[in-house]
């Protein structure tokens, strides 16, 4: 029997990290996440590697930025040769399992997971490839639009609710399965939900909890289009804002449904944690999101931006005996999760670090300091060229070949309303961060690589859609002849082995 710890990863989608200043904000109805936070190391300034689903998730799993994984957008292939935390842990003797979303694109739909319990909620092919050769083009059938905001409200079932209900069901069943002890290896179970990602639709039970909520209006009201920065204008255009009249009621309903869906997730997570407790198992628990949601701040919605609402994510790690509970304010990244998991599991870091640019968070959780910058990249829809960002101490520096630089002092200006890049008093800071950025990124090369990837995928996708089409979507297989009771089994053995606990 190994002494390596079990690991439970709880991942959500598009959860704004500013709502988790020290665990969940006190006005959110999240008793289960609050209970988890009390026993966790909580990272106040955690960032995504890229504010979009597939790039952010590939980076989270591999510990590498999109420029290394080449997962630039939601239709970029995640190569099978890139090691992920699932590979590292499986190689070290873990059972690795995924229930839910990870937005893998390409024929490999496992990426180190030994078992996958559900299909994904989004397509696995190249159909969502943006095209830098056509700046300003809007691909209506899959681009975001503001209908998620104008259509916000109540529903008892939706595409996304159906998915997350299934994800939670399979996750609890798997935890029971682990408890039965048929496999003595330690386990790593990743449970990945699609909420609170838009559309902003919630069940009445949760919607009613936010009646009269004092947080239904953005802190920074919508800025006129002409006052937005160049990239924010591109986001507005990509989201087809001119065809929608967004009212104050639309904003209130969207934010209310979003908060309601955080509570919906809290219930699902509570069921999973209760099952873990009921089966008398212990595990390191990681809670994380892939990116955030602007939620109407500045008039922006969804993600695709380096502003805090889009780029900040919650990260909480409960690792008793290995990381001290408490609040960490140093900036960190979701690419740090991969080496952190390996560190906590006792995997040789000499074999992990060549494959990641992330840093283990374990030393931070035990009082060490961290001064290295956090890097972000974005090269997907609503961009016309790659964008990069550094969070260094209190500073955030954003750079794109097409746009003026942005420099924000997040301590003095947490809502990023004052760009200091042209302020003579801050030229020393600007030049220092620009030098760090230029040393890290060759933007011309980055742009050429993205364009080549997009162009190749357009050719391949158009070819594969001609004639017979065999998509890469993951098909969960259930071996019906191996489930429950069948005639090649001994009924007595089946009933005894399926019971937990036994003998009570």
C-alpha positions as CSV (number, residue, x, y, z in Angstrom):
1,X,0.0,0.0,0.0
2,X,1.3,3.4,-0.9
3,X,1.1,6.4,1.5
4,X,0.6,9.0,-1.3
5,X,-2.4,11.2,-0.6
6,X,-5.6,11.0,-2.6
7,X,-6.3,14.2,-4.6
8,X,-9.7,15.8,-5.4
9,X,-9.7,18.7,-7.9
10,X,-12.9,20.8,-8.1
11,X,-12.8,23.0,-11.2
12,X,-15.5,25.5,-12.2
13,X,-15.8,27.6,-15.3
14,X,-15.7,31.4,-15.6
15,X,-15.8,32.1,-11.9
16,X,-14.6,35.7,-11.2
17,X,-11.8,35.6,-8.7
18,X,-12.5,39.0,-7.3
19,X,-15.6,37.3,-5.6
20,X,-13.1,35.3,-3.6
21,X,-11.0,37.9,-1.7
22,X,-10.4,35.4,1.1
23,X,-12.6,32.4,0.3
24,X,-16.1,33.2,-1.1
25,X,-17.4,36.8,-0.4
26,X,-19.4,36.8,2.8
27,X,-22.7,37.7,0.9
28,X,-22.5,34.7,-1.4
29,X,-24.6,31.7,-0.2
30,X,-21.8,29.2,-0.3
31,X,-21.7,27.2,3.0
32,X,-19.7,24.3,1.5
33,X,-17.0,26.4,-0.2
34,X,-16.8,28.5,3.0
35,X,-16.2,25.3,5.0
36,X,-13.5,24.3,2.5
37,X,-11.9,27.7,2.7
38,X,-11.5,27.5,6.5
39,X,-9.1,24.5,6.0
40,X,-7.4,25.8,2.8
41,X,-4.5,27.9,1.7
42,X,-6.3,30.7,-0.1
43,X,-4.7,32.7,-3.0
44,X,-6.1,36.1,-3.3
45,X,-4.3,37.2,-6.4
46,X,-4.4,34.1,-8.6
47,X,-4.6,34.4,-12.4
48,X,-5.4,32.3,-15.4
49,X,-2.7,31.7,-18.0
50,X,-5.1,32.8,-20.7
51,X,-8.7,34.2,-20.2
52,X,-10.5,31.6,-22.4
53,X,-11.6,28.0,-21.7
54,X,-9.4,25.7,-23.8
55,X,-6.1,27.7,-23.5
56,X,-6.6,28.3,-19.8
57,X,-7.3,24.6,-19.1
58,X,-4.5,23.2,-21.2
59,X,-2.2,25.6,-19.3
60,X,-3.7,24.5,-16.0
61,X,-3.1,20.8,-16.8
62,X,0.4,21.2,-18.3
63,X,1.8,24.1,-16.3
64,X,2.8,25.9,-19.5
65,X,1.6,29.0,-21.2
66,X,-0.3,28.9,-24.6
67,X,2.8,29.9,-26.5
68,X,4.3,26.6,-25.3
69,X,1.2,24.3,-25.5
70,X,0.1,26.0,-28.8
71,X,-3.4,25.9,-27.5
72,X,-4.1,29.5,-28.5
73,X,-7.9,29.3,-28.7
74,X,-11.0,27.1,-28.2
75,X,-10.2,25.1,-31.3
76,X,-6.5,24.6,-31.0
77,X,-5.2,21.0,-30.7
78,X,-3.7,20.0,-27.3
79,X,-0.9,17.7,-28.4
80,X,-0.7,14.2,-26.8
81,X,3.1,14.6,-26.3
82,X,2.6,17.4,-23.7
83,X,2.8,16.0,-20.1
84,X,0.0,17.0,-17.8
85,X,-0.5,16.5,-14.1
86,X,-2.6,13.5,-15.0
87,X,0.4,12.0,-16.7
88,X,2.8,12.8,-13.9
89,X,0.5,11.4,-11.2
90,X,-0.4,8.3,-13.2
91,X,3.3,7.6,-13.9
92,X,3.8,7.8,-10.1
93,X,1.1,5.1,-9.5
94,X,-2.1,7.1,-9.3
95,X,-5.6,6.3,-10.6
96,X,-6.5,9.4,-12.7
97,X,-10.1,10.1,-13.5
98,X,-12.0,13.1,-15.0
99,X,-15.7,13.8,-14.6
100,X,-16.7,16.8,-16.7
101,X,-15.3,19.4,-18.9
102,X,-11.7,20.0,-19.9
103,X,-12.3,21.3,-23.5
104,X,-9.6,19.1,-25.1
105,X,-9.4,19.7,-28.8
106,X,-8.0,16.9,-31.0
107,X,-8.2,13.1,-31.1
108,X,-6.6,12.6,-27.6
109,X,-9.5,13.2,-25.2
110,X,-7.8,11.8,-22.2
111,X,-4.3,13.5,-21.8
112,X,-3.2,11.3,-19.0
113,X,-6.6,10.4,-17.5
114,X,-7.0,6.7,-17.2
115,X,-10.7,7.1,-17.1
116,X,-13.2,9.7,-18.2
117,X,-16.8,9.5,-17.0
118,X,-18.6,12.0,-19.2
119,X,-18.3,13.5,-22.6
120,X,-17.3,17.2,-22.9
121,X,-19.9,20.0,-23.2
122,X,-18.1,21.6,-26.2
123,X,-16.8,20.3,-29.5
124,X,-13.4,18.7,-29.9
125,X,-12.7,19.6,-33.5
126,X,-11.3,22.7,-35.3
127,X,-14.7,24.3,-36.0
128,X,-14.2,27.2,-33.6
129,X,-10.9,28.4,-35.1
130,X,-10.6,32.2,-35.3
131,X,-8.8,33.8,-38.3
132,X,-6.3,36.6,-38.0
133,X,-6.4,37.0,-41.8
134,X,-9.9,38.5,-41.4
135,X,-9.7,41.1,-38.6
136,X,-13.1,42.2,-37.5
137,X,-14.9,39.1,-38.9
138,X,-17.6,37.8,-36.6
139,X,-18.5,34.1,-36.9
140,X,-22.1,34.3,-35.7
141,X,-22.8,30.7,-35.0
142,X,-20.3,30.3,-32.3
143,X,-19.1,33.7,-31.2
144,X,-20.4,35.1,-27.9
145,X,-23.2,37.6,-28.2
146,X,-25.1,39.7,-25.7
147,X,-28.1,37.4,-25.9
148,X,-26.8,35.8,-22.7
149,X,-27.4,39.1,-20.9
150,X,-30.7,40.0,-22.4
151,X,-32.0,36.4,-22.0
152,X,-31.0,36.1,-18.3
153,X,-33.5,34.6,-15.9
154,X,-34.9,31.4,-14.4
155,X,-35.1,27.9,-15.8
156,X,-35.3,24.5,-14.1
157,X,-33.3,22.8,-16.8
158,X,-30.8,24.0,-19.4
159,X,-28.1,22.5,-21.5
160,X,-25.5,23.4,-18.9
161,X,-27.6,22.3,-15.9
162,X,-28.1,18.9,-17.5
163,X,-24.3,18.6,-18.0
164,X,-23.3,19.6,-14.4
165,X,-26.0,17.4,-12.9
166,X,-24.4,14.5,-14.8
167,X,-20.9,15.6,-13.8
168,X,-21.7,15.6,-10.1
169,X,-23.6,12.3,-10.2
170,X,-20.7,10.5,-11.8
171,X,-18.2,12.1,-9.4
172,X,-20.1,10.9,-6.3
173,X,-20.5,7.4,-7.8
174,X,-16.7,7.3,-8.5
175,X,-15.9,8.3,-4.9
176,X,-18.1,5.4,-3.7
177,X,-16.2,3.2,-6.1
178,X,-12.9,4.3,-4.7
179,X,-14.1,3.5,-1.1
180,X,-14.9,-0.1,-2.1
181,X,-11.2,-0.6,-2.4
182,X,-11.1,-2.7,-5.6
183,X,-7.9,-0.8,-6.6
184,X,-5.3,0.0,-3.9
185,X,-3.6,2.8,-5.8
186,X,-4.1,6.3,-4.6
187,X,-6.5,8.3,-6.7
188,X,-6.7,11.7,-8.3
189,X,-10.3,12.7,-9.3
190,X,-10.9,15.9,-11.3
191,X,-14.5,17.1,-11.2
192,X,-14.9,19.9,-13.7
193,X,-18.2,21.8,-14.0
194,X,-19.4,24.3,-16.7
195,X,-21.2,26.7,-14.4
196,X,-21.3,29.6,-13.7
197,X,-20.4,30.2,-17.3
198,X,-23.1,32.0,-19.3
199,X,-25.9,31.8,-20.4
200,X,-27.0,33.5,-17.2
201,X,-29.9,31.1,-16.3
202,X,-30.5,29.6,-12.9
203,X,-33.0,27.4,-11.1
204,X,-35.7,29.2,-9.1
205,X,-34.4,27.7,-5.8
206,X,-31.1,29.5,-6.2
207,X,-32.4,32.6,-7.9
208,X,-34.7,33.3,-5.0
209,X,-31.7,33.4,-2.6
210,X,-30.5,36.6,-4.2
211,X,-33.7,38.6,-4.0
212,X,-32.7,42.1,-3.0
213,X,-29.0,41.3,-3.3
214,X,-26.9,44.5,-2.9
215,X,-24.4,43.4,-5.6
216,X,-26.5,43.3,-8.7
217,X,-24.8,46.4,-10.2
218,X,-21.2,46.6,-11.4
219,X,-18.8,48.7,-9.3
220,X,-17.6,50.4,-12.5
221,X,-20.6,51.3,-14.7
222,X,-20.5,50.8,-18.5
223,X,-18.0,53.2,-20.2
224,X,-19.0,54.7,-23.6
225,X,-17.6,52.7,-26.5
226,X,-15.3,55.6,-27.6
227,X,-13.7,55.6,-24.1
228,X,-12.8,51.9,-24.1
229,X,-9.3,50.8,-24.8
230,X,-8.6,49.2,-28.3
231,X,-8.9,45.6,-27.2
232,X,-12.1,46.2,-25.2
233,X,-13.6,47.8,-28.4
234,X,-12.7,44.6,-30.2
235,X,-14.5,42.5,-27.6
236,X,-17.6,44.7,-27.9
237,X,-17.5,44.2,-31.6
238,X,-17.0,40.5,-31.4
239,X,-19.9,40.2,-29.0
240,X,-22.2,42.0,-31.5
241,X,-23.1,44.7,-28.9
242,X,-24.7,47.0,-31.4
243,X,-27.6,44.6,-32.0
244,X,-28.6,44.6,-28.3
245,X,-30.0,47.1,-26.0
246,X,-28.7,46.2,-22.5
247,X,-30.9,47.6,-19.8
248,X,-30.3,47.9,-16.0
249,X,-32.7,45.1,-15.6
250,X,-30.8,42.9,-17.9
251,X,-27.6,43.6,-15.9
252,X,-29.3,42.9,-12.6
253,X,-30.8,39.6,-13.9
254,X,-27.6,38.4,-15.4
255,X,-25.6,39.0,-12.2
256,X,-28.3,37.6,-10.1
257,X,-28.4,34.4,-12.2
258,X,-24.6,34.2,-12.1
259,X,-24.5,34.4,-8.3
260,X,-27.3,31.9,-8.1
261,X,-25.3,29.5,-10.1
262,X,-22.4,29.8,-7.7
263,X,-24.7,28.6,-5.1
264,X,-25.9,25.8,-7.4
265,X,-22.3,24.7,-7.7
266,X,-21.8,25.0,-3.9
267,X,-24.6,22.4,-3.5
268,X,-22.9,20.1,-6.0
269,X,-19.6,20.5,-4.3
270,X,-21.3,19.9,-0.9
271,X,-22.6,16.6,-2.2
272,X,-19.1,15.5,-3.3
273,X,-17.5,16.5,-0.1
274,X,-20.2,14.8,1.9
275,X,-19.7,11.6,-0.1
276,X,-15.9,11.8,0.6
277,X,-16.7,12.1,4.3
278,X,-19.3,9.4,4.3
279,X,-16.9,7.0,2.7
280,X,-14.3,7.8,5.3
281,X,-11.7,8.8,2.8
282,X,-9.2,11.7,3.0
283,X,-7.9,13.8,0.1
284,X,-6.0,16.9,-0.7
285,X,-8.7,19.2,-2.2
286,X,-8.0,21.9,-4.8
287,X,-10.7,24.4,-5.9
288,X,-9.9,26.4,-9.0
289,X,-11.5,28.1,-12.1
290,X,-10.2,28.4,-15.6
291,X,-10.8,32.1,-15.9
292,X,-13.2,34.8,-14.7
293,X,-16.2,36.9,-16.0
294,X,-16.3,40.7,-16.3
295,X,-20.0,40.6,-15.2
296,X,-20.8,44.0,-16.7
297,X,-17.8,45.9,-15.2
298,X,-16.9,48.7,-17.6
299,X,-19.7,47.4,-19.8
300,X,-17.7,44.2,-20.5
301,X,-19.1,40.7,-20.2
302,X,-17.6,37.2,-20.3
303,X,-13.8,36.9,-20.5
304,X,-11.1,37.5,-23.3
305,X,-9.6,40.4,-21.3
306,X,-6.7,40.9,-18.9
307,X,-8.8,43.0,-16.6
308,X,-9.2,41.6,-13.1
309,X,-12.8,40.3,-13.5
310,X,-11.8,38.2,-16.5
311,X,-8.2,37.2,-15.5
312,X,-8.5,36.6,-11.8
313,X,-9.5,33.1,-10.6
314,X,-10.1,31.6,-7.2
315,X,-7.5,29.0,-6.0
316,X,-7.9,27.3,-2.7
317,X,-5.9,24.2,-1.6
318,X,-6.7,22.1,1.4
319,X,-3.6,20.0,2.1
320,X,-3.5,19.2,5.9
321,X,0.0,18.7,7.2
322,X,1.6,20.0,4.0
323,X,0.2,23.6,3.5
324,X,-1.0,25.9,6.3
325,X,-4.5,27.3,6.0
326,X,-4.5,31.1,5.5
327,X,-4.5,33.9,3.0
328,X,-1.7,34.4,0.5
329,X,-1.6,37.7,-1.3
330,X,1.4,37.1,-3.6
331,X,0.4,36.8,-7.3
332,X,0.2,33.2,-8.5
333,X,-1.0,31.4,-11.7
334,X,-3.1,28.4,-12.5
335,X,0.0,27.0,-14.3
336,X,1.3,26.6,-10.7
337,X,-1.2,23.9,-10.0
338,X,0.5,21.1,-12.0
339,X,3.9,21.3,-10.1
340,X,2.0,21.9,-6.9
341,X,0.0,18.7,-7.2
342,X,3.2,16.7,-8.0
343,X,4.9,18.3,-5.0
344,X,2.1,17.4,-2.7
345,X,2.0,13.9,-4.1
346,X,5.7,13.3,-3.5
347,X,6.5,13.0,-7.2
348,X,10.1,13.8,-8.1
349,X,10.1,17.5,-9.0
350,X,13.3,16.9,-11.0
351,X,11.2,14.9,-13.4
352,X,8.3,17.5,-13.4
353,X,10.0,20.9,-13.7
354,X,11.5,20.4,-17.2
355,X,7.9,20.3,-18.5
356,X,6.4,23.3,-16.7
357,X,7.1,27.0,-16.2
358,X,4.9,27.0,-13.1
359,X,6.1,27.0,-9.6
360,X,5.0,24.8,-6.7
361,X,2.7,26.7,-4.3
362,X,3.7,24.5,-1.4
363,X,6.5,26.8,-0.2
364,X,4.2,29.8,-0.3
365,X,1.7,27.8,1.7
366,X,4.3,27.4,4.4
367,X,5.5,31.0,4.7
368,X,8.0,31.4,1.9
369,X,8.0,34.6,-0.2
370,X,7.5,34.8,-4.0
371,X,8.6,37.7,-6.2
372,X,8.6,36.2,-9.7
373,X,6.0,37.8,-12.1
374,X,2.8,36.0,-13.2
375,X,2.5,35.8,-17.0
376,X,-0.7,35.7,-19.2
377,X,-1.3,35.4,-22.9
378,X,-4.3,35.8,-25.2
379,X,-4.5,35.0,-28.9
380,X,-8.1,34.1,-29.7
381,X,-11.3,35.6,-30.8
382,X,-11.6,39.4,-30.4
383,X,-7.8,39.7,-30.7
384,X,-6.1,40.6,-34.0
385,X,-2.6,39.8,-32.7
386,X,-1.3,38.1,-29.5
387,X,-1.6,40.0,-26.3
388,X,0.7,39.4,-23.2
389,X,0.6,40.5,-19.6
390,X,2.8,40.5,-16.5
391,X,1.5,40.8,-12.9
392,X,4.6,41.9,-10.9
393,X,4.0,42.8,-7.3
394,X,1.3,45.5,-7.4
395,X,1.8,46.2,-11.1
396,X,0.1,44.9,-14.1
397,X,1.6,45.5,-17.5
398,X,-0.2,44.7,-20.8
399,X,1.4,44.7,-24.2
400,X,0.2,44.0,-27.7
401,X,1.9,45.0,-31.0
402,X,-1.3,46.7,-32.2
403,X,-2.1,48.7,-29.0
404,X,-0.6,51.3,-26.6
405,X,0.9,49.8,-23.5
406,X,-1.2,49.6,-20.3
407,X,0.3,49.9,-16.8
408,X,-1.9,49.7,-13.7
409,X,-1.1,50.0,-10.0
410,X,-3.5,47.5,-8.6
411,X,-3.1,48.7,-5.0
412,X,-4.0,52.3,-5.7
413,X,-6.3,51.5,-8.6
414,X,-7.9,48.1,-8.2
415,X,-10.5,48.8,-10.9
416,X,-7.8,49.6,-13.5
417,X,-9.3,53.0,-14.4
418,X,-6.0,54.9,-14.7
419,X,-3.4,53.8,-17.3
420,X,0.0,55.0,-16.1
421,X,1.9,54.0,-19.2
422,X,2.2,57.7,-20.3
423,X,2.7,59.1,-16.9
424,X,6.2,60.6,-16.6
425,X,6.4,59.6,-12.9
426,X,6.1,55.9,-13.8
427,X,8.5,55.6,-16.8
428,X,11.0,53.7,-14.8
429,X,8.5,51.0,-13.8
430,X,7.1,50.9,-17.4
431,X,10.6,50.5,-18.9
432,X,11.5,47.8,-16.4
433,X,8.3,45.8,-17.1
434,X,8.6,46.3,-20.8
435,X,12.2,44.9,-20.7
436,X,10.9,41.8,-18.7
437,X,8.1,41.4,-21.3
438,X,10.4,41.7,-24.3
439,X,12.9,39.2,-22.7
440,X,10.0,36.7,-22.3
441,X,8.1,37.2,-25.6
442,X,9.0,37.8,-29.2
443,X,5.6,39.1,-30.3
444,X,6.4,38.9,-34.0
445,X,7.3,35.3,-33.7
446,X,4.3,34.6,-31.5
447,X,2.0,36.2,-34.1
448,X,3.5,34.2,-36.9
449,X,3.0,30.9,-35.0
450,X,-0.6,31.7,-34.2
451,X,-1.4,32.6,-37.8
452,X,0.3,29.4,-39.1
453,X,-1.7,27.3,-36.6
454,X,-5.0,29.0,-37.6
455,X,-4.4,28.6,-41.3
456,X,-3.5,24.9,-41.0
457,X,-6.6,24.2,-38.9
458,X,-8.9,25.9,-41.4
459,X,-7.6,23.7,-44.2
460,X,-7.9,20.5,-42.1
461,X,-11.4,21.3,-40.8
462,X,-12.8,22.2,-44.2
463,X,-11.3,18.9,-45.6
464,X,-12.7,16.7,-42.7
465,X,-16.2,18.2,-43.1
466,X,-16.4,17.0,-46.7
467,X,-17.9,13.5,-47.0
468,X,-18.1,11.2,-44.0
469,X,-17.4,13.0,-40.7
470,X,-15.9,11.3,-37.7
471,X,-15.6,13.8,-34.9
472,X,-13.2,13.4,-31.9
473,X,-15.9,14.0,-29.3
474,X,-15.3,11.7,-26.3
475,X,-17.8,8.8,-26.1
476,X,-18.0,7.4,-22.5
477,X,-18.3,3.7,-22.7
478,X,-20.3,1.7,-20.2
479,X,-19.7,-2.1,-20.3
480,X,-23.2,-3.2,-19.5
481,X,-22.2,-6.8,-19.2
482,X,-19.8,-5.9,-16.4
483,X,-22.3,-3.8,-14.4
484,X,-24.6,-4.9,-11.6
485,X,-25.3,-8.7,-11.7
486,X,-24.5,-10.9,-14.7
487,X,-24.4,-14.6,-15.2
488,X,-20.6,-14.9,-15.2
489,X,-20.6,-13.4,-11.7
490,X,-21.3,-14.9,-8.3
491,X,-24.2,-12.9,-6.8
492,X,-22.9,-13.3,-3.3
493,X,-19.6,-11.7,-4.3
494,X,-21.2,-9.0,-6.3
495,X,-23.4,-7.9,-3.4
496,X,-20.7,-8.0,-0.9
497,X,-18.1,-6.1,-3.0
498,X,-20.6,-3.4,-3.9
499,X,-21.4,-2.6,-0.3
500,X,-19.7,0.1,1.7
501,X,-19.2,0.0,4.6
502,X,-19.2,-3.7,5.0
503,X,-20.2,-5.5,8.2
504,X,-22.3,-2.7,9.7
